[in-house]
Amino acid sequence: MSTSRICATAALSALLLAACSGHAGHDAGSSSAGLPKGDIGRGQELASSTTLTGQSCISCHGNNGNAPIDPSYPKIGGQYYDYLAHALQRYRDGKREHMLMSPQARNLTDQHIADLAAYFGSREGDLADMSAY
């Protein structure tokens, strides 16, 4: 394979990776979770509300999803939209079990999940790229 062909292939790969690596929460309209478009503002309201589950998301994960009350709880602020959406769907549907999260997700609709994933995905994250370590 010629050097120019290798460079072109590498450049195309880099462009594709860059296009796929952005936080999908910023473009909550395209989801591999098959959800409706998420609304960041509505997600913020839901994250603070106790109406659906009896406990708010932020009471455990913190206002922006980066200040969990227990070190074993994940930081979800800045997490990828699709990751959050799939996780919440799986908790809701009983395909992923957690003694706290499963009951929290049980009554969430697809729209609730899309909105929460859009909100937490749009927050500034404290997540680290492990490739730097």
C-alpha positions, -999 to +999 in steps of 0.1 A: +000+000+000+014+034-010+023+060+016-003+084+002-030+058+004-020+050+040-022+087+049-056+091+032-069+061+051-056+074+084-070+109+077-104+094+069-103+073+100-094+103+121-123+123+107-148+095+113-136+091+149-138+128+155-174+129+141-184+100+164-166+111+195-185+143+203-210+142+232-243+131+217-261+149+244-254+181+225-272+165+195-299+146+213-318+141+181-296+113+169-296+083+192-287+046+188-312+041+217-342+049+194-354+077+216-373+109+208-352+141+207-342+150+243-348+184+258-320+197+280-342+221+299-369+195+306-341+171+316-328+196+342-363+199+356-367+161+358-332+157+374-343+180+402-378+165+406-389+138+430-423+134+413-415+104+391-394+083+415-396+098+450-360+109+448-342+133+424-312+123+403-292+152+417-298+141+453-273+112+446-253+124+416-251+161+423-264+192+405-245+187+373-240+149+378-204+154+390-207+154+428-221+120+439-229+117+476-210+083+477-177+076+459-191+044+445-218+064+426-208+073+390-202+108+378-227+112+350-223+148+340-207+150+306-213+113+299-222+103+264-260+108+256-263+072+242-245+056+272-269+074+296-299+066+275-291+029+271-283+025+308-316+041+319-335+020+294-318-012+306-325-003+343-361+005+334-366-027+314-349-050+340-320-059+317-295-041+340-300-045+378-290-022+406-307-020+439-310+018+437-312+026+400-336-001+389-365+012+410-356+048+401-359+041+363-389+018+365-415+046+357-394+066+332-409+070+297-387+071+266-391+109+266-380+112+303-349+091+295-341+112+264-345+144+284-324+132+313-297+119+290-297+152+271-294+172+303-266+152+319-248+147+286-247+185+281-231+192+314-194+199+318-179+166+327-153+155+352-148+123+333-112+114+323-100+100+291-081+069+303-059+068+272-040+097+287-029+074+316 
